[in-house]
C-alpha cells in the first residue's frame, strides 16, 4: 500500500519503521521542532529524525498536505497531536491507534490517565479517524495489562508492540475487519502540566505512587528542599521512595539523599 504516516512521539517510531519495511511511505507528517533543554535548542521530533534517516519526505505542517504529489491508499495516524480537517479525512481512509478502552479516555493523555486512576488493564484500539475527537468506529481491539509498577513509558512500549501487530494484520486485508461503533458514555482526558506533579501528602500511598509513575515525577518539599520524586514502590501498604532529584542536583537513590540529611528527621511537604 501507499501510506502517509502522521505521528510525533518516541513509541511511534518502531511502529512506523515496521510499516516502512512492508509498504510504500509517500510522506511523513510530524510536529514542528520544539525548543528543548536550558539552551532552548530547536529539536526535531523522534518521528522526524526517523523519517530523515530513511530518506522519507517529511512535513512539519499539516498545511502542506495538499502539496504531496502522490495520493495515498491509506493514512495512518498515531500520537500526532494535530486536528485533521476534511481535506485530509477525505483524501483516503484514515486510521488511528488510540491506547484506551474507547469510548473511555478519549483525548490527548489516555495512558497517563489510566495509570493515574489505578486501572489494571486497557485496550489498544485501531479506529477510524473522524472530525469528532476519538469518536470513530473501531476496527480492532487488543487488551493489555497495566502492572502495578508500569509507567507511561513502559505502557507506551507495550502499545508499540501490540499496535505493530494490529496494523500488520489490518493492512493485509482491511475488509476482514468491519467497523464497530463505540458503545457507552464517553469520558475525556486532558493534557497534564507541572501543577499536576505537586504531591498532596494527604492522598494514599497508592495514589501518590500512581501519580509519580503516570507523570514521570512528583514535586514536593522535603525538609525545606524542593525535590522531584522520580521512582517509588508500594511495600506493605507504604510508599517507598527509590529515586529522587533535589533541585539543581542530579538524580540519586533514596539512601544517598537520606545520608545527606545527616540524621535529621524527615518532614514531607515542608
C-alpha positions in Angstrom: 0.0 0.0 0.0 0.9 3.6 -0.4 0.8 5.2 3.0 1.0 8.6 4.6 2.2 8.4 8.2 1.4 11.0 10.9 3.0 10.9 14.3 5.4 12.5 16.7 6.5 10.6 19.8 9.2 8.0 20.6 6.9 5.0 20.8 5.6 5.6 17.3 9.0 5.1 15.7 9.1 1.3 15.8 5.5 1.1 14.5 6.3 3.3 11.6 9.6 1.5 10.9 7.7 -1.8 10.6 5.2 -0.2 8.2 8.0 1.3 6.1 9.5 -2.2 5.7 6.3 -3.5 4.1 4.7 -0.5 2.4 5.4 2.5 0.2 5.6 5.5 2.5 5.0 8.5 0.3 5.1 11.2 3.1 5.5 11.6 6.8 3.9 14.4 8.8 5.1 15.3 12.3 5.1 18.2 14.7 7.5 21.1 14.1 10.8 21.2 16.0 10.5 22.4 19.6 12.9 24.3 21.9 14.5 21.8 24.3 16.8 22.0 27.3 18.2 25.0 29.1 19.5 26.5 25.9 16.1 26.0 24.1 17.7 24.4 21.1 15.2 23.6 18.4 14.9 19.8 18.3 13.0 17.7 15.7 10.6 15.1 16.9 11.7 11.4 17.1 9.5 10.7 14.1 11.1 13.5 12.1 14.6 12.1 12.9 13.5 8.6 12.0 11.9 9.7 8.7 15.1 11.6 7.7 17.2 8.6 8.5 15.1 6.6 6.0 15.2 9.3 3.4 11.4 9.9 3.5 9.6 13.0 2.6 9.0 14.9 5.9 6.5 17.7 6.6 6.2 19.8 9.8 2.9 21.4 8.9 -0.4 19.8 8.1 -1.0 22.8 5.8 1.4 21.1 3.4 -0.8 18.0 3.0 -2.3 19.1 -0.4 1.2 19.5 -1.8 2.0 15.8 -1.5 2.4 14.7 -5.2 1.1 11.1 -4.8 -2.2 10.1 -3.3 -2.2 7.6 -0.5 -4.2 4.4 -0.3 -4.4 5.0 3.5 -3.3 7.5 6.2 -2.0 6.1 9.5 -2.1 8.5 12.5 -0.5 7.7 15.9 0.1 10.3 18.6 0.3 13.1 16.1 -1.4 15.8 18.2 -2.9 17.8 15.3 -6.6 18.1 14.4 -7.2 16.8 10.9 -9.5 18.7 8.5 -11.7 17.5 5.7 -9.0 17.8 3.1 -7.1 15.1 4.9 -10.0 12.9 6.0 -11.5 12.8 2.5 -8.2 12.1 0.8 -8.1 8.4 1.8 -9.2 6.1 4.6 -7.7 7.5 7.8 -6.9 5.1 10.7 -5.6 5.7 14.2 -4.1 3.8 17.1 -5.7 5.0 20.3 -4.5 3.4 23.6 -7.7 3.3 25.7 -10.8 1.2 26.1 -12.9 3.5 23.9 -15.2 5.4 24.4 -13.3 5.6 27.8 -10.4 8.1 27.8 -10.8 9.9 24.6 -8.3 12.8 24.1 -4.6 13.5 24.5 -3.4 11.5 27.5 -5.2 8.1 27.8 -2.2 6.2 29.1 -1.3 8.7 31.8 -4.9 8.9 32.9 -5.3 5.1 33.1 -2.2 4.8 35.3 -3.2 7.8 37.4 -6.6 6.2 38.0 -5.0 2.9 39.0 -6.5 0.9 36.1 -5.2 -2.6 35.8 -5.8 -3.0 32.0 -6.7 -1.1 28.9 -7.5 -1.7 25.3 -5.4 -0.7 22.3 -7.9 0.4 19.6 -7.4 0.6 15.8 -10.1 3.0 14.7 -11.4 5.3 12.0 -10.4 9.0 12.3 -13.3 11.3 12.1 -13.8 15.0 12.6 -15.1 14.3 16.2 -12.3 13.6 18.7 -11.6 9.9 19.0 -15.2 9.1 18.1 -14.7 6.9 15.1 -15.7 3.3 14.6 -13.3 0.7 15.9 -11.9 -2.0 13.6 -9.8 -3.9 16.2 -9.2 -4.1 20.0 -6.5 -5.8 21.9 -6.3 -5.7 25.7 -3.0 -5.2 27.6 -2.3 -5.3 31.3 -1.2 -2.3 33.4 1.1 -3.8 36.1 1.5 -2.1 39.5 4.8 -0.5 38.6 4.2 0.2 35.0 4.9 3.8 33.9 3.8 5.9 30.9 7.0 4.8 29.1 6.6 1.1 29.8 3.0 1.1 28.7 3.9 3.0 25.5 6.4 0.2 24.8 3.6 -2.4 25.2 1.3 -0.4 22.9 4.1 -0.1 20.3 4.4 -3.9 20.1 0.7 -4.6 20.0 -0.1 -1.8 17.6 2.6 -3.0 15.2 0.9 -6.4 15.0 -2.6 -5.0 14.7 -1.6 -2.7 11.8 0.2 -5.6 10.0 -3.0 -7.7 10.2 -5.3 -5.0 9.3 -3.4 -3.6 6.3 -3.1 -7.1 4.7 -6.9 -7.1 4.2 -8.9 -4.3 5.7 -12.2 -5.8 4.6 -11.7 -8.6 7.2 -12.2 -6.1 10.0 -15.7 -4.4 9.8 -16.1 -1.2 11.7 -17.9 -1.4 15.1 -19.5 1.7 16.6 -18.3 2.8 20.0 -20.8 1.9 22.7 -21.3 3.7 26.0 -20.9 7.1 27.5 -17.5 8.7 26.6 -15.0 10.1 29.0 -12.3 12.5 28.1 -8.7 13.1 29.1 -6.7 16.4 29.3 -3.1 17.5 28.9 -1.2 17.4 32.2 1.1 20.2 33.4 3.5 21.0 36.2 0.8 21.6 38.7 -0.4 18.0 38.4 3.0 16.9 39.6 2.7 18.5 43.0 2.2 15.8 45.7 -0.6 16.1 48.2 0.6 14.0 51.1 -2.9 13.6 52.4 -3.5 11.2 49.5 -3.0 7.5 50.0 0.4 5.9 49.2 -1.1 4.1 46.2 -2.5 7.4 44.8 0.9 9.1 45.1 2.6 6.1 43.5 0.2 6.2 40.6 0.8 10.0 40.2 4.6 9.5 40.0 4.5 6.6 37.6 1.9 8.3 35.4 3.5 11.7 35.2 7.2 10.8 35.5 7.7 12.5 38.8 6.1 14.1 41.8 7.2 17.5 43.1 7.3 18.4 46.8 9.5 19.7 49.6 11.4 17.5 52.0 13.0 19.3 54.9 12.5 22.6 53.1 14.2 21.4 49.9 12.5 21.4 46.6 12.7 17.9 45.2 11.3 15.7 42.4 10.5 12.1 43.4 11.2 10.0 40.3 10.5 6.4 41.3 8.6 4.7 44.0 7.2 1.4 45.0 4.4 0.2 47.4 5.7 -2.2 50.1 3.4 -3.4 52.8 1.0 -0.7 52.1 3.6 2.1 52.4 5.2 4.4 49.9 8.9 3.6 49.4 10.9 6.2 47.5 13.6 4.7 45.3 14.9 7.7 43.3 14.8 11.4 44.0 16.3 14.6 42.5 16.9 17.7 44.7 16.6 21.0 42.8 19.8 21.8 40.9 21.3 18.4 41.5 21.5 15.1 39.6 19.1 12.2 40.4 20.2 10.0 43.3 18.9 7.0 45.1 16.9 7.5 48.3 19.7 6.2 50.6 22.2 8.8 49.3 19.6 11.5 49.8 18.9 10.4 53.4 22.7 10.3 54.1 22.9 14.0 53.1 20.4 14.9 55.8 22.9 13.8 58.5 20.3 12.2 60.7 17.7 14.9 60.6 14.0 13.9 60.9 12.3 13.7 57.5 9.5 16.2 57.0 7.4 15.8 53.8 5.8 18.8 52.2 7.8 21.2 54.4 
